Amino acid sequence: MKPKIMVSPSVRDDNPGLLEERLSDIAELVFNTFRGSEDIPSEIKDSEAMILGLEPVNKDVLRNFPKLKIIARYGVGYDNVDVSACTKRGIYVTHTPGVLSHAVAELTIGLMICLSRRLVEADNYVRTMWANKHKKFKLEMGTDLYGKTLGIIGLGRIGYEVAVRAKAFGMKIIYYDIERKSEAEKTLEARYVDLETLLKESDFLTIHVPLTSQTRNMIGEKELRLMKPTAYIINTSRGAVIDEEALCRALKECWIAGAGLDVFVSEPLPFNSPLINMRNVVLAPHIGTYTVETRRKMALMCIENVRAVLMGKTPPNPVPEQRGFVFKR
């Protein structure tokens, strides 16, 4: 019998027919999902591989999958997977680094432009007020990106691509990271600063770090109060990197000028969230990688990782914690 691969339906929906075309020769594909250890369908419990979206995987979930050899995460972030528990069981965890950097960087710049030129308000103005001669309303003026300072927290693959695009707009680049990036400093004239300096000097602040115990709530009330009242914050990484309650206060009380958010602590964003009715916020439904080209590349990388493991090889894209590991099962 062929080994079984559980595939999150969302991955199939993004890539109709691709997984069947590339994996059905070596495995049986089952498109199903779960929300936790208590609702795992019986038909997937003998899976040897998983291609997952944001399904949570912890030690309680893993107990239901005695044959599991690999979890291929459909994305670059993997904070929903307990890597330590997987490693103890000899289960590979892989992700899709590199292929999504351009798409996320483009969205980041898009959110910056929406904020700086007030495009959401401008769109609504054209649709509802512009032609009405009896309504006296003046659209608030925007601001240039040219000459402004962009502060980047996390100058990895995505952060670097954001810097490249921002440089083309004539922005000054400063960054904070756990390590210096000499190439970016040389080619983009990016200046390394500490976090406090970055917060104080940035006209636009964008975050590109994984969600870890060290980065959770790394931007809270203290940090937001250090920012300029004219500054904007952009987050396309993970919602919990920012203390959302503190951010709502900062936006409401005008500690900062606005925010562009693609990620949130709770997704989907609840309708009763204060962010919903704020005029100085641009919201997107976690679409950083949501392009035809990028989602296909992500799926192909997942397929490559799964094929390798089911054929007795090591996967080409393990998460950093498992680099160099070889599991025999």
C-alpha positions as CSV (number, residue, x, y, z in Angstrom):
1,M,0.0,0.0,0.0
2,K,1.1,3.5,-0.7
3,P,1.9,5.8,2.3
4,K,-0.7,8.3,3.2
5,I,-0.3,12.1,3.0
6,M,-2.7,14.4,4.9
7,V,-3.0,17.7,3.0
8,S,-4.7,20.8,4.4
9,P,-7.7,21.6,2.1
10,S,-6.5,25.2,1.9
11,V,-3.3,24.1,0.3
12,R,-5.2,22.2,-2.4
13,D,-7.6,25.1,-2.9
14,D,-4.7,27.4,-3.7
15,N,-3.2,24.9,-6.1
16,P,-5.9,22.9,-7.9
17,G,-4.6,19.6,-9.1
18,L,-0.9,20.3,-8.4
19,L,-0.5,18.0,-5.4
20,E,-2.3,15.1,-7.1
21,E,-0.1,15.5,-10.1
22,R,3.2,15.6,-8.2
23,L,2.5,13.1,-5.4
24,S,-0.1,10.6,-6.3
25,D,2.6,8.3,-7.9
26,I,4.1,7.6,-4.5
27,A,1.3,8.2,-2.0
28,E,-2.4,8.4,-1.3
29,L,-3.5,11.9,-0.7
30,V,-6.2,12.7,1.9
31,F,-7.5,16.3,2.0
32,N,-8.7,17.0,5.6
33,T,-7.9,19.1,8.6
34,F,-8.1,19.4,12.4
35,R,-8.2,22.1,15.0
36,G,-6.6,20.2,17.8
37,S,-6.1,16.7,19.4
38,E,-9.8,16.3,20.2
39,D,-11.1,16.5,16.6
40,I,-8.7,14.5,14.4
41,P,-10.5,12.5,11.7
42,S,-9.8,8.8,11.9
43,E,-8.9,8.6,8.2
44,I,-5.7,10.6,8.6
45,K,-4.3,9.1,11.8
46,D,-2.1,6.7,9.8
47,S,-0.6,9.5,7.7
48,E,3.2,9.3,7.2
49,A,3.3,12.9,6.0
50,M,1.4,16.2,6.4
51,I,1.3,19.3,4.4
52,L,-0.2,21.8,6.7
53,G,-1.5,25.4,6.8
54,L,-2.0,26.8,10.3
55,E,-3.2,23.6,12.0
56,P,-1.7,23.5,15.5
57,V,0.7,20.6,16.2
58,N,1.7,19.8,19.7
59,K,2.6,16.6,21.6
60,D,-1.0,15.8,22.2
61,V,-1.7,16.0,18.5
62,L,1.4,13.9,17.6
63,R,0.2,11.0,19.8
64,N,-2.5,10.4,17.2
65,F,0.0,10.0,14.4
66,P,2.2,7.0,15.1
67,K,3.5,6.7,11.5
68,L,4.2,10.3,10.9
69,K,7.6,11.1,9.4
70,I,7.4,14.7,8.2
71,I,5.3,17.9,8.7
72,A,5.7,20.1,5.7
73,R,4.6,23.6,6.8
74,Y,3.0,25.6,3.9
75,G,4.8,28.9,4.7
76,V,8.0,30.2,6.3
77,G,6.6,30.6,9.8
78,Y,6.2,27.5,12.0
79,D,5.2,28.8,15.4
80,N,2.1,26.6,15.2
81,V,4.3,23.4,15.3
82,D,6.1,22.1,18.4
83,V,9.4,21.4,16.8
84,S,11.0,20.0,20.0
85,A,8.2,17.4,20.4
86,C,8.6,16.5,16.7
87,T,12.3,16.1,17.0
88,K,11.9,13.8,20.0
89,R,9.7,11.6,17.9
90,G,12.0,11.7,14.9
91,I,9.6,13.7,12.8
92,Y,11.0,16.2,10.3
93,V,9.6,19.7,10.2
94,T,10.1,21.7,7.1
95,H,9.1,25.1,5.8
96,T,9.3,27.3,2.7
97,P,12.0,29.9,3.1
98,G,13.0,32.2,0.3
99,V,10.2,31.7,-2.2
100,L,7.8,34.1,-0.5
101,S,10.1,37.0,0.2
102,H,9.2,39.1,-2.8
103,A,5.4,38.8,-2.3
104,V,5.6,39.8,1.4
105,A,7.9,42.6,0.6
106,E,5.6,43.9,-2.1
107,L,2.6,43.9,0.3
108,T,4.7,45.7,3.0
109,I,5.4,48.5,0.5
110,G,1.8,48.4,-0.6
111,L,0.6,49.0,3.0
112,M,3.1,51.8,3.4
113,I,1.8,53.5,0.3
114,C,-1.8,53.0,1.4
115,L,-1.0,54.8,4.7
116,S,1.2,57.5,3.3
117,R,-1.3,58.5,0.5
118,R,-4.4,57.6,2.5
119,L,-5.6,55.4,-0.4
120,V,-8.4,53.6,1.5
121,E,-9.9,57.0,2.5
122,A,-9.4,58.3,-1.0
123,D,-11.2,55.4,-2.5
124,N,-14.2,55.8,-0.2
125,Y,-14.2,59.6,-0.9
126,V,-14.5,59.0,-4.6
127,R,-17.3,56.5,-4.2
128,T,-19.4,58.4,-1.7
129,M,-18.6,62.2,-1.6
130,W,-16.4,63.6,-4.4
131,A,-19.3,64.4,-6.8
132,N,-21.6,65.6,-4.1
133,K,-21.5,69.4,-4.3
134,H,-23.4,69.9,-1.1
135,K,-21.0,67.9,1.1
136,K,-18.1,70.0,2.4
137,F,-15.4,67.5,3.1
138,K,-11.7,67.9,2.3
139,L,-9.6,64.7,2.0
140,E,-6.6,64.8,4.4
141,M,-3.3,65.4,2.7
142,G,-0.8,62.5,2.4
143,T,2.9,62.4,2.9
144,D,5.9,61.4,0.7
145,L,7.9,58.3,1.1
146,Y,10.9,60.0,-0.5
147,G,13.4,61.2,2.0
148,K,11.7,59.4,4.9
149,T,13.4,57.0,7.3
150,L,12.3,53.3,7.1
151,G,13.2,51.3,10.2
152,I,13.3,47.5,9.7
153,I,13.2,45.1,12.6
154,G,14.7,41.9,11.2
155,L,16.8,42.2,8.1
156,G,16.5,38.6,6.9
157,R,15.3,37.6,3.4
158,I,12.0,39.5,3.6
159,G,13.4,42.5,5.4
160,Y,16.2,42.8,2.8
161,E,13.7,42.7,-0.1
162,V,11.7,45.5,1.6
163,A,14.9,47.5,2.0
164,V,15.6,47.1,-1.8
165,R,12.2,48.4,-2.7
166,A,12.3,51.2,-0.2
167,K,15.7,52.3,-1.5
168,A,14.2,52.7,-4.9
169,F,11.7,55.1,-3.4
170,G,14.5,57.2,-2.1
171,M,14.0,56.3,1.6
172,K,16.8,56.1,4.2
173,I,17.2,52.7,5.7
174,I,18.0,51.9,9.3
175,Y,17.7,48.4,10.8
176,Y,17.9,46.4,14.0
177,D,18.7,42.7,14.0
178,I,20.4,40.2,16.3
179,E,23.4,40.3,13.8
180,R,24.9,42.8,11.5
181,K,24.1,42.6,7.8
182,S,27.3,43.8,6.0
183,E,25.9,43.3,2.5
184,A,22.9,45.4,3.2
185,E,25.0,48.1,4.8
186,K,27.2,48.2,1.7
187,T,24.8,47.9,-1.1
188,L,21.8,49.7,0.3
189,E,23.6,52.1,2.7
190,A,21.5,50.6,5.5
191,R,22.6,51.8,8.9
192,Y,22.6,49.4,11.9
193,V,21.1,50.9,15.1
194,D,19.9,49.6,18.4
195,L,16.1,49.1,18.9
196,E,15.5,52.3,20.9
197,T,17.2,54.4,18.2
198,L,15.3,52.7,15.5
199,L,12.0,53.4,17.2
200,K,12.8,57.1,17.8
201,E,14.1,57.8,14.3
202,S,11.7,55.8,12.0
203,D,9.0,57.5,10.0
204,F,7.9,54.1,8.9
205,L,8.6,51.0,11.0
206,T,8.2,47.5,9.5
207,I,8.6,44.2,11.4
208,H,10.0,41.0,9.8
209,V,10.9,38.5,12.6
210,P,9.6,35.0,13.5
211,L,7.3,34.6,16.5
212,T,9.4,33.2,19.3
213,S,9.4,33.5,23.1
214,Q,11.9,36.4,22.6
215,T,9.9,38.3,20.0
216,R,6.4,37.9,21.4
217,N,5.1,41.3,22.4
218,M,8.5,42.8,21.5
219,I,6.6,46.0,20.5
220,G,4.6,47.1,23.5
221,E,3.6,50.3,25.2
222,K,7.1,51.3,26.1
223,E,8.3,50.9,22.5
224,L,5.2,52.5,20.9
225,R,5.7,55.6,23.1
226,L,9.2,56.0,21.8
227,M,8.0,56.4,18.2
228,K,7.2,59.7,16.5
229,P,3.6,60.9,16.6
230,T,3.9,61.1,12.8
231,A,5.3,57.6,12.4
232,Y,3.5,54.5,10.9
233,I,4.0,50.9,11.9
234,I,3.7,48.0,9.5
235,N,3.4,44.3,10.5
236,T,3.4,41.4,8.0
237,S,5.2,38.9,10.3
238,R,3.0,37.6,13.1
239,G,0.3,39.4,15.1
240,A,1.7,38.5,18.5
241,V,5.0,40.3,17.9
242,I,3.0,43.5,18.8
243,D,1.1,43.9,22.0
244,E,-2.3,44.5,20.2
245,E,-3.9,46.1,23.2
246,A,-1.1,48.6,23.5
247,L,-1.2,49.2,19.7
248,C,-4.9,50.0,19.9
249,R,-4.3,52.6,22.6
250,A,-1.4,54.1,20.6
251,L,-3.6,54.5,17.6
252,K,-6.6,55.8,19.5
253,E,-4.6,58.3,21.6
254,C,-2.4,59.2,18.6
255,W,1.0,58.2,20.0
256,I,1.6,57.2,16.4
257,A,0.0,58.2,13.1
258,G,-1.3,54.9,11.9
259,A,-0.7,51.2,11.2
260,G,-0.8,48.7,8.3
261,L,-1.5,45.2,9.5
262,D,-1.7,41.9,7.7
263,V,-1.5,39.8,10.8
264,F,-3.3,39.7,14.2
265,V,-3.2,38.0,17.5
266,S,-6.5,36.3,16.7
267,E,-7.3,35.4,13.1
268,P,-9.7,36.0,11.6
269,L,-9.8,39.4,13.3
270,P,-13.0,39.6,15.4
271,F,-15.6,42.1,14.4
272,N,-15.5,43.6,17.9
273,S,-11.8,44.4,17.6
274,P,-11.2,48.1,18.1
275,L,-9.0,48.0,15.0
276,I,-12.1,47.5,12.8
277,N,-13.4,51.0,13.2
278,M,-10.1,53.0,13.2
279,R,-9.6,55.3,10.3
280,N,-5.8,55.4,10.7
281,V,-5.4,51.7,10.1
282,V,-5.2,49.7,6.9
283,L,-6.1,46.0,7.5
284,A,-5.5,43.0,5.3
285,P,-6.5,39.3,6.0
286,H,-3.1,37.7,6.3
287,I,-2.4,37.8,2.5
288,G,1.4,38.4,2.5
289,T,2.0,35.3,0.4
290,Y,-1.4,35.2,-1.3
291,T,-0.4,35.4,-4.9
292,V,-0.7,32.8,-7.6
293,E,3.0,32.6,-8.2
294,T,4.1,32.5,-4.6
295,R,1.6,30.0,-3.4
296,R,2.6,27.6,-6.2
297,K,6.3,27.9,-5.3
298,M,5.4,27.2,-1.7
299,A,3.4,24.1,-2.6
300,L,6.2,22.8,-4.9
301,M,8.7,23.2,-2.0
302,C,6.4,21.3,0.3
303,I,6.1,18.6,-2.3
304,E,9.9,18.4,-2.7
305,N,10.3,18.0,1.1
306,V,7.6,15.3,1.4
307,R,8.9,13.3,-1.6
308,A,12.4,13.3,-0.2
309,V,11.4,11.9,3.2
310,L,9.0,9.3,1.8
311,M,11.8,8.1,-0.4
312,G,14.2,7.7,2.5
313,K,16.1,10.9,2.1
314,T,16.5,14.0,4.2
315,P,14.3,17.0,3.3
316,P,16.0,20.0,1.6
317,N,14.3,22.6,3.7
318,P,14.2,21.7,7.4
319,V,13.5,24.3,10.0
320,P,16.7,25.8,11.5
321,E,16.4,23.7,14.7
322,Q,16.7,20.5,12.7
323,R,19.4,21.4,10.2
324,G,21.8,18.5,9.9
325,F,19.5,16.0,11.6
326,V,18.9,12.6,10.1
327,F,16.0,10.6,11.4
328,K,15.7,6.8,10.8
329,R,12.2,5.5,11.0
